[in-house]
């Protein structure tokens, strides 16, 4: 059975950053600092960063090169947050200076996935079986 893309509207809103995500990004920033002086720490691939409740890596030279997925405790399937972040945003969230973030949120009542970019697609909501 094939699936085809049928994009549903997302709700753009500011979302409070949970303590679990803040703590994980604090650790991610520490790892990024270590990587600057340790050539054995490589962050440039899709699951190079696996810290706390986040997984991801750095991709190229985009304005927000860190692509991370946050898996909230107790809601790791339909509660995922798909984040694209700049190094300074990771630092600001990890230090508690940034307490909310604008996200594009699924509007389906049984899906809690959130996306940083407007053109992202939800595996659960934006695809239908043919």
Secondary structure in CASP SS format (residue, H / E / C, confidence):
PFRMAT SS
TARGET T0000
AUTHOR 0000-0000-0000
METHOD secondary structure of the structure
MODEL  1
X C 1.00
X C 1.00
X E 1.00
X E 1.00
X E 1.00
X C 1.00
X C 1.00
X C 1.00
X C 1.00
X E 1.00
X E 1.00
X E 1.00
X E 1.00
X E 1.00
X E 1.00
X E 1.00
X C 1.00
X C 1.00
X H 1.00
X H 1.00
X H 1.00
X H 1.00
X H 1.00
X H 1.00
X H 1.00
X H 1.00
X H 1.00
X H 1.00
X H 1.00
X H 1.00
X H 1.00
X H 1.00
X H 1.00
X H 1.00
X H 1.00
X H 1.00
X H 1.00
X C 1.00
X C 1.00
X C 1.00
X C 1.00
X C 1.00
X C 1.00
X C 1.00
X C 1.00
X C 1.00
X C 1.00
X C 1.00
X E 1.00
X E 1.00
X E 1.00
X C 1.00
X C 1.00
X E 1.00
X E 1.00
X E 1.00
X E 1.00
X E 1.00
X C 1.00
X C 1.00
X C 1.00
X C 1.00
X C 1.00
X C 1.00
X C 1.00
X E 1.00
X E 1.00
X E 1.00
X E 1.00
X E 1.00
X C 1.00
X C 1.00
X C 1.00
X C 1.00
X C 1.00
X C 1.00
X C 1.00
X C 1.00
X C 1.00
X C 1.00
X E 1.00
X E 1.00
X E 1.00
X E 1.00
X E 1.00
X C 1.00
X H 1.00
X H 1.00
X H 1.00
X H 1.00
X H 1.00
X H 1.00
X H 1.00
X H 1.00
X C 1.00
X C 1.00
X C 1.00
X C 1.00
X C 1.00
X E 1.00
X E 1.00
X E 1.00
X E 1.00
X E 1.00
X E 1.00
X E 1.00
X C 1.00
X C 1.00
X C 1.00
X C 1.00
X C 1.00
X C 1.00
X C 1.00
X E 1.00
X E 1.00
X C 1.00
X C 1.00
X C 1.00
X C 1.00
X C 1.00
X C 1.00
X C 1.00
X C 1.00
X C 1.00
X C 1.00
X C 1.00
X E 1.00
X E 1.00
X E 1.00
X C 1.00
END
